[in-house]
Amino acid sequence: MWHFMLETNTLDDVGAALDLATAAGVPVVSTLGRHSNDQMVSFYMSTPSGFVGRVRLGGRLVDDAVWQVQRHDRGTLWGHKVHLEAAQATPAPAVR
């Protein structure tokens, strides 16, 4: 497992979580941003156990009856700038 995700109810919840993590000295692995494929607003932080936690809001709901395959030419619409020092401090998952 590389990361787990926590869903919030509002954008203010995501912002407050980012403020709390920063104030507590939690390494932020990726800044606030929005992914192109799922439309979620989120940020990533390192956990003491070496996993990455993602705090997010929103996201697309998939209805199999009407879903259309889409192609995305980039991973993020904005943000999600990786902090290399925080990312390097978080071990990558073992590949088996």
C-alpha positions, 0 to 999 in steps of 0.5 A: 500500500502506498497511501490511504485516503480520508474523505472530508465534507467541505473544502474548509475541512481539507484546508484545516487538515493541511493547516493542522498537519503543517503546524504539527510538523507533519511532512507534506508530500504533495501540496493542495491540488486537483487531479484531472481524472477524479476531480478531487481536491486533496493533499498528501502527507507522510505518516509515522508508519511510512505510508502516505495519507491523502485528505480529500474532498469530492470526486467523481461518482461513477455510474456504470450505466452511463460512464464513458471512458476518458483520456487525460493528458496530465495527472493534475489540473493544478497544485500537487507539487511534490516536496522531494524531501518529504517524499524521499522520507516516505519509503516506497511500497515493496513490489512483489 
